Amino acid sequence: MITFWTYPECSPYSLELLTEGVEVAVKAFLQGPLASSNMSDAIRPILPTISPYTSATYTLISDNSLPTTTCILEDDDSDNAIVDWVLLELRDATDNTQIVATRSALLQRDGDVVDVDGKSAVRFDGLSAGNYYVVVRHRNHLGVMTAFTIWLE
């Protein structure tokens, strides 16, 4: 936040600089750990605290650093317990083969895909609101993509 002073009143006013970006709310289930309505988080004790998605094996755009988290270490029996890492991709609305942005994210037991803080929706900074194809990838499962574009803001 930047504070400016006006003259002659000398009263401050603030200007908050917001970066462009879009948020995505995704729900996904992995077949292996799915048990009734929730997934098992049995492998959580051996999950890495750093994203397994590297530029050596995946196309990463706007995700230059490998995200880390401590949420995996938390002892949590709720629906929000972390099951595994996933990779989200946003693809161009006119050409779904063109990856626009990528983000590593966490998958919860109830299927919610959240940011590395374990709670927030995944945000793609620097993107304008618009239509995108949304892709969810996992290192041991086939990736899935929305059949149609989705408006994100």
N, C-alpha and C positions, 0 to 999 in steps of 0.2 A: 504494500500500500504506500502511495506517495501522498504527502500532505502539502498543499499549496496555501499560501497566504495571499489574500486579496488586499488591494490598497484602494481607498484609504481606510476601509472598515477594519482591516487587520483581523478579520475572522477567518479561521481555517476552513477549508473544505478538502475533502479527500477524493482521490481518484484511484479506484482499484483497477489494476491492470489484469485482465483475464485472458488467458490463452485460449485460443480456439480448441475445440475438442468435442468428441462424441463419446457417449457412454453406451455400453451394450449390456443388456440383461439376458443371460443365456442359461438354459437348463439342459443338461445332458446326462445320460446314464451310460455306464460301461457295463456290458453284459456280464463279464466275469464276476465282479463284486456285487452285482445286483441281487438282493435278497428281499423279496416282497416289494415294499414301496421305497426302501432306502438301500444304499450300497454299504457294503462292509468296509470299514476302515482298518482292517487287520494289518495291512502292510505299512500303516503310518509310522511305526517305530523305525522302519528302515528307509523311509523316503528321504531323499536329499533335501537339505535346506536351501540349496541353490538350484535354479531351474535346470532341468536336463536338456532343454532345447537350445542347442548351440548353432552357430552359423556353419559349422562343419557338416551338419546333417540336415539342417532346415534352412529355408530362405527366410531370413529375419530382416524386417524393415521397420525402422523406428523403435527397435528394441535392442540397441547396441550393447548395453551392459546386461549381464546375467542377473536377473532379480534374485534376491534372497528373501527368506521369510523365517520367522520363528513360530508361526501358527501351527506348523506341523508338529512341533514338540509339545503343544498343549494337550493335557489330558482332558478330553471332551467327549462326553457320551451323547451329546445332542445331535440333532439333524444337521447342525452346522460344522460338525467335525470334518476335517480335511481328509479326503480319500486319496488324491493324487494331483499331479501337475497336468495341465493341458496347455495347448498352444492355440490362441485365437488368431484368426486372420480376417481382415476386412478386404474384400475384393471389389474391383471396379464394377460399377453398375452396368456398363455397356460391354465389358469384356471380363467374364468371370475367371479368366486364366491370369489376369493381372492382379497381383497382390499389392494392395495399397499400404497396409500396415499390419504389424504383428505384435502380439503381447503374450507373454507367459502369464498364466493365471492358475488359480487353485480350484479344484472341484470338491464340493461339499457332499456329504452323505445323501442329502435330499435332492441332489442334482444341480444345485445352484453353482454357477461359475462366478468366482469372486476374484478381486484383485489380491495382490500378495499380502495385504494387511489382514486377509481372512474374512473381511466383512463387506467392503465397498464393491459397488459395481465396477466393472473393468472400464477404464477410461483410456481413450486413444487421443492424446494431445496432438495439436497441430492439424487436425482434420476439420473440415467444414461439415456442417449438418448436411445430410443428403442420403441418397439410397446406396446401400452396399449389400453385397452378398456376405453372409457371415459363415465362417468355417471353423469347426472345432476339430483339432487334431490331437491324437494321443500316440505316444511312442509304441504302444503294443496293440492298437486297434485301428481299424480303418477310419479315415477322416470322414466327416459329414459336412455338407454345405446346404444352406437354405435353397429351396427350389426357386424362389423369387427374391428380388431385392427387398430389403427392409429399410424403412426410414429411420435414421439414427440422428440424435441431436444431443 
